[in-house]
Amino acid sequence: MKSSVLRLSLGIVVPLVLSLLFLKLLPKETAMPKTYEIFGVKIHKNSPQSKLTELGVTTWPKYESGPSKIPWSFKAEETMYLLEGKVKVTVEGSVGSFEIGAGDLVVFPKGMNITWEVIESLKKHYSLKE
Ligand SMILES: *[C@@H]1O[C@H](CO)[C@@H](O)[C@H](O)[C@H]1NC(C)=O
């Protein structure tokens, strides 16, 4: 009697513990990196930490801004990594607009003119190419 109860609970507890251990040991689920280009702007989503480290993103100057709307002209190619917030970018000449946000690594080409509208308070690192 007793041993069958023991065997039953072992039959449940042991596989349960093992599967929990297995889940714990699996690498954390990571979203797939994705890159696309719109109006000549390259947007990298879910860049792996290794890429950000390689670029030295955290050593780049930091910029913060509350909600605002300004015209902007890129005097140099600018790569930025958005830590927080959301920005609507409208390309000059009624070409169109798109949004970028937290976690995006974005490269704007030199000479591009846009309207930069911060929709949600922004924190970013940026790097200008000489
Ligand atoms: C962007 O604006 C600058 C100055 O306003 C202008 O000289 C330049 O031709 C514009 N670039 C484009 C691609 O329209």
The ligand as an SDF file (V2000), in Angstrom:
LIG
                    3D

 14 14  0  0  0  0  0  0  0  0999 V2000
   18.0840   68.7310  -46.6450 C   0  0  0  0  0  0  0  0  0  0  0  0
   18.0510   70.0430  -46.1830 O   0  0  0  0  0  0  0  0  0  0  0  0
   19.2140   70.7810  -46.5110 C   0  0  0  0  0  0  0  0  0  0  0  0
   19.1430   72.1150  -45.8110 C   0  0  0  0  0  0  0  0  0  0  0  0
   17.8480   72.4910  -45.5000 O   0  0  0  0  0  0  0  0  0  0  0  0
   19.3140   70.8910  -48.0250 C   0  0  0  0  0  0  0  0  0  0  0  0
   20.4680   71.6260  -48.3740 O   0  0  0  0  0  0  0  0  0  0  0  0
   19.3920   69.4890  -48.6050 C   0  0  0  0  0  0  0  0  0  0  0  0
   19.4200   69.5470  -50.0140 O   0  0  0  0  0  0  0  0  0  0  0  0
   18.2330   68.6480  -48.1550 C   0  0  0  0  0  0  0  0  0  0  0  0
   18.4540   67.2670  -48.5530 N   0  0  0  0  0  0  0  0  0  0  0  0
   17.5550   66.5680  -49.2160 C   0  0  0  0  0  0  0  0  0  0  0  0
   17.9430   65.1510  -49.5310 C   0  0  0  0  0  0  0  0  0  0  0  0
   16.4830   66.9970  -49.5580 O   0  0  0  0  0  0  0  0  0  0  0  0
  1  2  1  0
  1 10  1  0
  2  3  1  0
  3  4  1  0
  3  6  1  0
  4  5  1  0
  6  7  1  0
  6  8  1  0
  8  9  1  0
  8 10  1  0
 10 11  1  0
 11 12  1  0
 12 13  1  0
 12 14  2  0
M  END
$$$$
